[in-house]
């Protein structure tokens, strides 16, 4: 079963993929992001790298993740009781470094989390992919844009590779692939 992503998961994924979540309002004391104390952060500093703060590496929802601040060296500092996402091990539920690609529909989902706070294997009928990309089996293409305006069979079909996302949609009485380029 492929689960849809809750809104908070998408926000957390966006923060992980597209840059740091730093507050330029309040400096935070820290020792390089572990929240253990040390040099004070600098309000208004620019954070380097793509990182964010998490309460727990086992939390897949990220609902209560705190905002961090950037120190004078551009390093993200997380408040006490939290840590930088980058310190979580690969496969931790808080990370979005693996996805499941449904081999028939092309839907993407995160692998389910187990009680140990680690993502399990992808469910049957889907394959593990390290990127937010999914070309379903049987489409006969290596790039989603090659599907544009061609016939398709089901409105549940998707194809995504890079910034191109294609969806099977009814148009003029037939089902055809509609492709768009996302602007990030």
C-alpha positions as a Markdown table, in Angstrom:
| # | Residue | x | y | z |
|---|---|---|---|---|
| 1 | Unk | 0.0 | 0.0 | 0.0 |
| 2 | Unk | 1.4 | 3.4 | -1.0 |
| 3 | Unk | 0.5 | 6.1 | 1.5 |
| 4 | Unk | 0.0 | 9.7 | 0.5 |
| 5 | Unk | 2.2 | 12.2 | 2.2 |
| 6 | Unk | 0.8 | 14.4 | 5.0 |
| 7 | Unk | 1.3 | 18.1 | 4.5 |
| 8 | Unk | 3.9 | 18.3 | 7.3 |
| 9 | Unk | 5.9 | 15.5 | 5.6 |
| 10 | Unk | 6.0 | 17.5 | 2.4 |
| 11 | Unk | 7.1 | 20.7 | 4.3 |
| 12 | Unk | 9.8 | 18.7 | 6.1 |
| 13 | Unk | 10.9 | 17.2 | 2.8 |
| 14 | Unk | 11.0 | 20.6 | 1.1 |
| 15 | Unk | 13.2 | 21.9 | 4.0 |
| 16 | Unk | 15.5 | 18.9 | 3.7 |
| 17 | Unk | 15.8 | 19.1 | -0.1 |
| 18 | Unk | 15.8 | 22.8 | -0.7 |
| 19 | Unk | 17.7 | 24.5 | 2.1 |
| 20 | Unk | 18.1 | 25.3 | 5.7 |
| 21 | Unk | 15.3 | 26.5 | 8.0 |
| 22 | Unk | 17.0 | 29.2 | 9.9 |
| 23 | Unk | 15.4 | 32.0 | 11.9 |
| 24 | Unk | 17.1 | 35.4 | 11.6 |
| 25 | Unk | 15.1 | 36.6 | 14.6 |
| 26 | Unk | 16.6 | 34.8 | 17.6 |
| 27 | Unk | 20.1 | 33.5 | 17.9 |
| 28 | Unk | 20.5 | 30.1 | 19.4 |
| 29 | Unk | 23.4 | 28.9 | 21.5 |
| 30 | Unk | 24.9 | 25.6 | 20.4 |
| 31 | Unk | 28.0 | 23.7 | 19.6 |
| 32 | Unk | 27.7 | 23.2 | 15.9 |
| 33 | Unk | 24.1 | 22.2 | 16.0 |
| 34 | Unk | 23.8 | 19.6 | 18.7 |
| 35 | Unk | 22.1 | 21.9 | 21.1 |
| 36 | Unk | 24.7 | 21.3 | 23.8 |
| 37 | Unk | 25.8 | 24.9 | 24.3 |
| 38 | Unk | 28.8 | 26.9 | 23.0 |
| 39 | Unk | 29.1 | 29.9 | 20.8 |
| 40 | Unk | 26.1 | 32.1 | 20.3 |
| 41 | Unk | 24.3 | 32.3 | 17.0 |
| 42 | Unk | 24.2 | 35.4 | 14.9 |
| 43 | Unk | 20.8 | 36.8 | 13.9 |
| 44 | Unk | 20.7 | 37.5 | 10.2 |
| 45 | Unk | 23.6 | 35.2 | 9.2 |
| 46 | Unk | 23.2 | 33.2 | 6.1 |
| 47 | Unk | 23.1 | 29.4 | 6.6 |
| 48 | Unk | 25.3 | 27.3 | 4.4 |
| 49 | Unk | 24.1 | 23.9 | 3.1 |
| 50 | Unk | 20.8 | 22.2 | 3.2 |
| 51 | Unk | 19.9 | 21.3 | 6.7 |
| 52 | Unk | 17.1 | 21.7 | 9.3 |
| 53 | Unk | 16.5 | 20.9 | 13.0 |
| 54 | Unk | 14.6 | 17.8 | 14.2 |
| 55 | Unk | 13.5 | 16.8 | 17.6 |
| 56 | Unk | 14.1 | 13.1 | 16.8 |
| 57 | Unk | 15.6 | 11.1 | 14.0 |
| 58 | Unk | 12.7 | 8.7 | 14.4 |
| 59 | Unk | 10.0 | 11.3 | 13.8 |
| 60 | Unk | 8.6 | 11.0 | 10.3 |
| 61 | Unk | 6.0 | 13.7 | 10.7 |
| 62 | Unk | 8.2 | 16.6 | 11.7 |
| 63 | Unk | 5.2 | 18.4 | 13.3 |
| 64 | Unk | 7.1 | 19.9 | 16.2 |
| 65 | Unk | 10.5 | 20.5 | 14.5 |
| 66 | Unk | 12.1 | 23.7 | 15.9 |
| 67 | Unk | 13.6 | 26.5 | 13.9 |
| 68 | Unk | 17.3 | 26.9 | 14.1 |
| 69 | Unk | 19.6 | 29.9 | 13.7 |
| 70 | Unk | 22.7 | 30.4 | 11.8 |
| 71 | Unk | 26.0 | 31.3 | 13.5 |
| 72 | Unk | 28.5 | 33.8 | 12.3 |
| 73 | Unk | 30.2 | 31.1 | 10.2 |
| 74 | Unk | 27.0 | 30.2 | 8.4 |
| 75 | Unk | 26.5 | 26.9 | 10.3 |
| 76 | Unk | 23.0 | 25.9 | 11.5 |
| 77 | Unk | 22.6 | 25.9 | 15.2 |
| 78 | Unk | 19.6 | 23.9 | 16.7 |
| 79 | Unk | 17.9 | 24.7 | 20.0 |
| 80 | Unk | 18.6 | 22.5 | 23.0 |
| 81 | Unk | 16.8 | 19.1 | 22.8 |
| 82 | Unk | 17.0 | 19.0 | 19.0 |
| 83 | Unk | 19.7 | 18.2 | 16.4 |
| 84 | Unk | 20.6 | 18.8 | 12.8 |
| 85 | Unk | 18.8 | 16.5 | 10.4 |
| 86 | Unk | 22.2 | 15.8 | 8.7 |
| 87 | Unk | 23.3 | 14.0 | 12.0 |
| 88 | Unk | 20.5 | 11.4 | 11.6 |
| 89 | Unk | 21.7 | 8.1 | 10.0 |
| 90 | Unk | 20.7 | 7.1 | 6.5 |
| 91 | Unk | 17.2 | 5.6 | 6.5 |
| 92 | Unk | 16.1 | 7.4 | 9.7 |
| 93 | Unk | 12.4 | 8.2 | 9.6 |
| 94 | Unk | 13.0 | 12.0 | 9.8 |
| 95 | Unk | 15.1 | 11.8 | 6.6 |
| 96 | Unk | 13.7 | 11.9 | 3.1 |
| 97 | Unk | 16.5 | 10.2 | 1.3 |
| 98 | Unk | 14.6 | 7.2 | 0.0 |
| 99 | Unk | 11.3 | 6.9 | -1.8 |
| 100 | Unk | 9.1 | 4.1 | -3.1 |
| 101 | Unk | 8.1 | 4.2 | -6.8 |
| 102 | Unk | 4.9 | 2.3 | -7.5 |
| 103 | Unk | 5.9 | 0.2 | -10.6 |
| 104 | Unk | 2.4 | 0.4 | -12.1 |
| 105 | Unk | 1.0 | 3.8 | -11.2 |
| 106 | Unk | 4.2 | 5.9 | -10.8 |
| 107 | Unk | 3.1 | 7.3 | -7.4 |
| 108 | Unk | 5.9 | 8.2 | -5.1 |
| 109 | Unk | 5.7 | 7.7 | -1.3 |
| 110 | Unk | 8.2 | 7.4 | 1.5 |
| 111 | Unk | 8.9 | 3.9 | 2.8 |
| 112 | Unk | 7.0 | 3.0 | 6.0 |
| 113 | Unk | 8.7 | 3.6 | 9.3 |
| 114 | Unk | 9.1 | 0.8 | 11.8 |
| 115 | Unk | 9.0 | 1.0 | 15.6 |
| 116 | Unk | 12.8 | 1.5 | 15.7 |
| 117 | Unk | 12.5 | 4.8 | 13.9 |
| 118 | Unk | 14.0 | 3.4 | 10.6 |
| 119 | Unk | 12.3 | 3.2 | 7.2 |
| 120 | Unk | 11.4 | -0.4 | 6.2 |
| 121 | Unk | 11.7 | -1.7 | 2.7 |
| 122 | Unk | 9.3 | -0.5 | 0.0 |
| 123 | Unk | 6.0 | -2.4 | -0.1 |
| 124 | Unk | 5.6 | -5.1 | -2.8 |
| 125 | Unk | 4.8 | -3.6 | -6.2 |
| 126 | Unk | 7.1 | -0.7 | -5.7 |
| 127 | Unk | 10.9 | -0.2 | -5.9 |
| 128 | Unk | 13.3 | 1.8 | -3.8 |
| 129 | Unk | 14.6 | 5.0 | -5.4 |
| 130 | Unk | 17.0 | 7.5 | -3.8 |
| 131 | Unk | 15.5 | 10.4 | -5.7 |
| 132 | Unk | 12.1 | 11.9 | -6.1 |
| 133 | Unk | 11.7 | 10.2 | -9.5 |
| 134 | Unk | 9.5 | 7.4 | -10.8 |
| 135 | Unk | 9.0 | 6.1 | -14.3 |
| 136 | Unk | 6.6 | 3.1 | -14.0 |
| 137 | Unk | 7.5 | -0.2 | -15.6 |
| 138 | Unk | 6.0 | -0.8 | -19.1 |
| 139 | Unk | 5.9 | 2.8 | -20.3 |
| 140 | Unk | 8.9 | 2.3 | -22.6 |
| 141 | Unk | 10.5 | 5.7 | -22.0 |
| 142 | Unk | 13.6 | 6.9 | -20.2 |
| 143 | Unk | 12.3 | 10.5 | -19.9 |
| 144 | Unk | 8.8 | 11.4 | -18.8 |
| 145 | Unk | 8.5 | 14.2 | -21.3 |
| 146 | Unk | 8.6 | 11.6 | -24.1 |
| 147 | Unk | 5.0 | 10.7 | -23.0 |
| 148 | Unk | 3.6 | 14.2 | -23.7 |
| 149 | Unk | 0.2 | 14.1 | -25.6 |
| 150 | Unk | 0.4 | 10.3 | -26.1 |
| 151 | Unk | -2.4 | 8.0 | -25.2 |
| 152 | Unk | -2.6 | 6.5 | -21.7 |
| 153 | Unk | -4.9 | 4.2 | -19.8 |
| 154 | Unk | -5.7 | 5.3 | -16.3 |
| 155 | Unk | -6.0 | 8.6 | -14.4 |
| 156 | Unk | -4.0 | 7.0 | -11.6 |
| 157 | Unk | -0.8 | 6.9 | -13.7 |
| 158 | Unk | 2.0 | 9.3 | -13.1 |
| 159 | Unk | 5.6 | 9.8 | -14.3 |
| 160 | Unk | 8.2 | 12.0 | -12.7 |
| 161 | Unk | 11.8 | 12.6 | -13.5 |
| 162 | Unk | 13.6 | 15.8 | -12.4 |
| 163 | Unk | 11.4 | 18.8 | -12.8 |
| 164 | Unk | 9.1 | 17.1 | -15.3 |
| 165 | Unk | 5.9 | 15.5 | -14.0 |
| 166 | Unk | 3.4 | 13.9 | -16.3 |
| 167 | Unk | -0.2 | 12.8 | -15.4 |
| 168 | Unk | -2.6 | 10.7 | -17.4 |
| 169 | Unk | -5.7 | 12.9 | -17.8 |
| 170 | Unk | -8.9 | 12.9 | -19.8 |
| 171 | Unk | -8.7 | 15.3 | -22.7 |
| 172 | Unk | -11.1 | 15.6 | -25.7 |
| 173 | Unk | -12.8 | 12.3 | -24.9 |
| 174 | Unk | -9.5 | 10.3 | -24.6 |
| 175 | Unk | -6.9 | 9.7 | -21.9 |
| 176 | Unk | -3.6 | 11.4 | -22.7 |
| 177 | Unk | -0.4 | 12.3 | -20.9 |
| 178 | Unk | -0.2 | 15.9 | -19.7 |
| 179 | Unk | 3.3 | 17.0 | -18.8 |
| 180 | Unk | 4.4 | 20.0 | -16.9 |
| 181 | Unk | 7.8 | 21.4 | -15.7 |
| 182 | Unk | 7.9 | 22.4 | -12.1 |
| 183 | Unk | 9.6 | 25.7 | -11.4 |
| 184 | Unk | 11.4 | 25.4 | -8.0 |
